[in-house]
């Protein structure tokens, strides 16, 4: 027999879990409603810690503007740093600039360069929106969050859970060591196939990024 106080605790936890489920469902519905009518989009990921005066910030603005001019909407995490740069290029070009803002205790505040914004508390729902509404990914230099979003896309394409789409690692110096590790560790030890390295390209060239995406995503 369960002690009465223990039963109350179980009931309380059950209620909390039920409310959490409703919050998750509500967040998914809100995301679908906010993003359902956006145009063909490219998701851009990168560090929140890059300052506007840094060359990488300006390069990201240039890349975002070029993608916007090519007819693509831009989706970022809606925060500062390279997310801000990604939104800024599209916004100042008159294009569609979308931010998927996550509530965090540090780093995250909204940038002012968005004309569509969606708020999230759950990372996995936010990642769902990035995947669902993007026709291509551009991974800029960043930390664990950027690696998480990149890995999500790679594994979903590798396992045929979603249709393949272009993935660009922007910044050869930053990404080169990781790609070398893929080759010397993952491929050499047969943890993935050599063909899996064809799921992405690595470049520093804005024009190459745009042409690569246009080649695979016709709008």
C-alpha positions as CSV (number, residue, x, y, z in Angstrom):
1,X,0.0,0.0,0.0
2,X,1.3,3.5,-0.9
3,X,1.5,5.9,2.0
4,X,-1.0,8.8,1.7
5,X,1.8,11.5,1.6
6,X,3.6,9.6,-1.0
7,X,0.4,9.3,-3.1
8,X,0.0,13.0,-2.9
9,X,3.5,13.5,-4.2
10,X,2.8,11.1,-7.1
11,X,-0.4,12.8,-7.9
12,X,1.3,16.2,-7.8
13,X,4.1,15.1,-10.2
14,X,1.4,13.6,-12.5
15,X,-0.3,17.0,-12.7
16,X,2.9,18.8,-13.3
17,X,3.8,16.4,-16.2
18,X,0.3,16.9,-17.7
19,X,0.7,20.7,-17.6
20,X,4.2,20.3,-19.2
21,X,2.7,18.3,-22.0
22,X,0.1,21.0,-22.6
23,X,2.9,23.7,-22.7
24,X,4.8,21.6,-25.2
25,X,1.8,21.2,-27.4
26,X,1.0,24.9,-27.2
27,X,4.5,25.9,-28.1
28,X,4.5,23.6,-31.2
29,X,1.1,25.0,-32.3
30,X,2.3,28.6,-31.9
31,X,5.5,27.8,-33.9
32,X,3.6,26.3,-36.7
33,X,1.1,29.2,-36.8
34,X,3.9,31.8,-36.8
35,X,6.0,30.2,-39.5
36,X,3.5,28.6,-41.8
37,X,3.5,31.3,-44.4
38,X,7.2,32.2,-44.6
39,X,9.0,31.9,-47.9
40,X,11.8,29.5,-48.8
41,X,14.2,29.8,-45.9
42,X,17.8,29.3,-44.9
43,X,18.6,28.7,-41.3
44,X,21.8,30.3,-40.0
45,X,23.5,29.2,-36.8
46,X,26.4,30.7,-34.9
47,X,27.8,32.1,-31.7
48,X,25.9,34.7,-29.6
49,X,29.2,36.1,-28.4
50,X,30.6,37.6,-31.5
51,X,30.6,41.5,-31.4
52,X,29.3,43.8,-34.1
53,X,32.8,45.2,-34.6
54,X,34.4,41.8,-35.4
55,X,35.1,40.8,-39.0
56,X,33.0,37.6,-38.7
57,X,29.9,39.6,-37.8
58,X,30.3,41.8,-40.9
59,X,30.9,38.7,-43.1
60,X,27.8,37.1,-41.8
61,X,25.8,40.3,-42.5
62,X,27.2,40.1,-46.1
63,X,26.2,36.5,-46.4
64,X,22.7,37.0,-45.1
65,X,22.2,39.9,-47.4
66,X,23.3,37.9,-50.4
67,X,21.0,35.0,-49.5
68,X,18.1,37.5,-49.1
69,X,18.9,39.0,-52.5
70,X,18.7,35.5,-53.9
71,X,15.1,35.2,-52.7
72,X,15.6,33.3,-49.4
73,X,14.1,34.2,-46.0
74,X,16.6,34.0,-43.2
75,X,15.9,32.1,-39.9
76,X,18.2,32.5,-36.9
77,X,18.0,32.0,-33.2
78,X,16.9,35.7,-32.9
79,X,19.6,36.5,-30.3
80,X,22.8,38.6,-30.4
81,X,26.1,37.9,-32.1
82,X,26.0,36.0,-35.4
83,X,22.3,35.4,-35.0
84,X,21.9,39.2,-35.0
85,X,24.2,39.5,-38.0
86,X,22.1,36.9,-39.9
87,X,18.9,38.7,-39.2
88,X,20.4,42.1,-39.9
89,X,21.6,41.3,-43.5
90,X,18.1,40.1,-44.5
91,X,16.2,42.8,-42.6
92,X,18.2,45.7,-44.0
93,X,17.8,44.2,-47.5
94,X,14.1,44.3,-47.1
95,X,13.8,40.5,-46.9
96,X,12.1,38.2,-44.5
97,X,14.0,38.0,-41.3
98,X,12.8,35.3,-38.7
99,X,14.0,34.8,-35.2
100,X,13.4,31.7,-33.1
101,X,14.1,33.1,-29.7
102,X,14.9,30.7,-26.8
103,X,14.5,31.8,-23.1
104,X,17.9,31.4,-21.4
105,X,19.4,32.8,-18.2
106,X,22.3,34.2,-20.0
107,X,23.4,35.6,-23.4
108,X,20.0,35.5,-25.0
109,X,18.2,38.7,-25.8
110,X,16.2,39.6,-28.9
111,X,18.0,41.5,-31.6
112,X,16.1,44.3,-33.4
113,X,16.4,42.9,-36.9
114,X,13.4,40.6,-37.1
115,X,10.0,41.0,-38.8
116,X,8.8,37.6,-37.6
117,X,9.6,36.3,-34.1
118,X,8.6,33.1,-32.3
119,X,9.3,32.4,-28.6
120,X,10.5,29.1,-27.2
121,X,11.3,27.5,-23.8
122,X,12.1,24.0,-25.1
123,X,15.2,23.5,-27.3
124,X,13.8,20.4,-29.0
125,X,10.8,22.3,-30.3
126,X,12.9,25.2,-31.5
127,X,15.1,22.7,-33.4
128,X,12.0,21.2,-34.9
129,X,11.1,24.6,-36.3
130,X,14.6,25.1,-37.7
131,X,14.4,21.8,-39.5
132,X,10.8,22.0,-40.6
133,X,11.0,25.4,-42.2
134,X,14.5,25.5,-43.6
135,X,15.5,24.4,-47.1
136,X,19.2,24.8,-46.3
137,X,21.5,25.2,-43.3
138,X,24.5,27.6,-42.8
139,X,26.6,26.7,-39.7
140,X,28.8,29.6,-38.7
141,X,31.4,29.4,-36.0
142,X,29.8,28.8,-32.6
143,X,29.7,26.7,-29.5
144,X,27.8,23.8,-28.2
145,X,24.4,25.1,-29.4
146,X,25.7,25.4,-33.0
147,X,27.2,21.9,-32.9
148,X,23.9,20.6,-31.6
149,X,21.9,22.1,-34.4
150,X,24.4,21.0,-37.0
151,X,24.5,17.4,-35.7
152,X,20.7,17.3,-35.6
153,X,20.5,18.1,-39.3
154,X,23.4,15.7,-40.3
155,X,21.9,12.7,-38.4
156,X,18.4,13.3,-39.7
157,X,19.7,13.4,-43.3
158,X,22.1,10.5,-42.8
159,X,19.3,8.3,-41.4
160,X,16.8,9.4,-44.1
161,X,14.4,10.8,-41.6
162,X,14.2,14.0,-43.7
163,X,14.9,14.8,-47.3
164,X,18.5,15.9,-47.9
165,X,19.2,19.6,-48.1
166,X,22.3,21.8,-48.5
167,X,24.5,22.2,-45.3
168,X,27.3,24.7,-45.4
169,X,30.0,25.0,-42.8
170,X,31.1,28.7,-43.2
171,X,34.6,29.3,-42.0
172,X,37.3,26.9,-43.2
173,X,39.8,27.7,-40.4
174,X,37.1,27.2,-37.7
175,X,35.5,24.0,-39.1
176,X,38.7,22.5,-40.7
177,X,39.8,20.7,-37.5
178,X,36.4,19.1,-37.0
179,X,36.2,17.9,-40.5
180,X,39.7,16.4,-40.2
181,X,38.5,14.6,-37.0
182,X,35.5,13.3,-39.0
183,X,38.0,11.8,-41.5
184,X,40.6,10.4,-39.1
185,X,38.2,9.1,-36.4
186,X,34.7,8.6,-37.7
187,X,35.5,7.4,-41.2
188,X,38.7,5.6,-40.3
189,X,37.0,3.7,-37.5
190,X,34.0,3.0,-39.7
191,X,31.7,5.0,-37.4
192,X,30.3,6.6,-40.6
193,X,30.8,6.2,-44.3
194,X,33.1,8.4,-46.4
195,X,30.1,9.4,-48.4
196,X,28.6,11.0,-45.3
197,X,31.2,13.7,-45.6
198,X,29.4,14.7,-48.8
199,X,26.4,15.9,-46.7
200,X,28.1,19.3,-46.3
201,X,30.6,21.7,-47.9
202,X,33.1,23.9,-46.1
203,X,33.8,27.4,-47.5
204,X,34.7,31.0,-46.8
205,X,33.2,32.3,-50.0
206,X,29.8,34.1,-49.8
207,X,29.1,33.5,-53.6
208,X,29.9,29.8,-53.3
209,X,27.4,29.5,-50.4
210,X,24.6,31.2,-52.4
211,X,25.4,29.2,-55.6
212,X,25.5,25.9,-53.7
213,X,22.1,26.5,-52.1
214,X,20.6,27.8,-55.4
215,X,21.9,24.7,-57.2
216,X,20.0,22.4,-54.8
217,X,17.0,24.7,-53.8
218,X,15.3,26.2,-56.8
219,X,12.7,28.9,-56.0
